[in-house]
Amino acid sequence: MNKIIKTELIENYIKENNLTKIKFCKLCDISTKTLNLLLKNKVKIKIETLVKISKLTKISIDDFLGLKFPIPKKKA
C-alpha cells in the first residue's frame, strides 16, 4: 500500500517532544489503535483525524500529504 501521509513527520514530532504514543494520542484525541495503524500505513486517514494531528503538531496538511504549491511571484 502506498503511503497516504508522511508518517515520519508524526514520528519525528513524538520523538522531538519526548512524547509517548499514548500521550500524543490523548493530545490529539485519537485512539492509539488508529495511530498505530496509521504509522504502519494499514489504514486511510480520515480528514478529521488529520486535522487533529495537524493542529497539535502545527504541521500543515499540505506537508503531511506531500503537496507543494508554487509561490506566486510578486508583480513589479
C-alpha positions in Angstrom: 0.0 0.0 0.0 1.3 3.4 -0.9 1.9 5.9 1.9 -1.2 8.1 2.4 0.7 10.7 4.5 4.2 11.3 5.6 4.2 9.4 8.8 7.8 10.3 9.6 6.5 13.8 10.4 4.4 12.3 13.2 7.2 10.0 14.4 9.7 13.0 14.5 7.2 15.2 16.4 6.7 12.5 19.0 10.4 12.0 19.4 11.4 15.7 19.4 8.8 16.4 22.0 9.6 13.4 24.2 6.0 12.1 24.0 4.8 8.6 24.3 2.4 7.4 21.6 -0.3 7.3 24.3 0.3 10.9 25.3 0.4 12.0 21.7 -3.0 10.3 21.1 -4.5 11.9 24.1 -3.4 15.3 23.0 -4.8 14.7 19.5 -7.9 13.0 20.8 -7.4 9.9 18.7 -7.1 6.3 19.6 -3.7 4.5 19.9 -5.1 1.9 17.6 -5.7 4.5 14.9 -2.2 5.9 15.4 -0.5 2.5 15.2 -2.4 1.6 12.1 -1.7 4.9 10.5 2.0 4.7 11.2 2.1 1.2 9.6 0.1 2.5 6.6 -2.6 0.0 7.3 -5.5 2.5 7.3 -6.5 5.5 5.2 -6.6 8.6 7.5 -9.9 10.4 7.9 -9.7 14.2 7.3 -10.9 14.8 10.8 -8.0 12.8 12.2 -5.5 14.6 10.0 -6.9 18.0 11.1 -6.5 17.0 14.8 -2.9 15.9 14.2 -2.1 19.0 12.2 -3.5 21.3 14.9 -1.3 19.7 17.6 1.9 19.4 15.6 1.5 22.8 13.8 2.4 20.9 10.6 0.3 21.8 7.6 -2.0 19.2 5.9 -0.2 20.1 2.7 3.1 19.0 4.3 1.5 15.7 5.6 0.2 15.0 2.1 3.5 16.0 0.4 1.9 18.7 -1.6 4.0 21.6 -2.9 2.4 24.6 -4.5 4.5 27.2 -6.2 4.6 30.6 -4.5 3.2 33.3 -6.8 5.8 35.9 -7.9 5.0 39.5 -6.9 4.4 41.8 -9.8 6.9 44.6 -10.1 
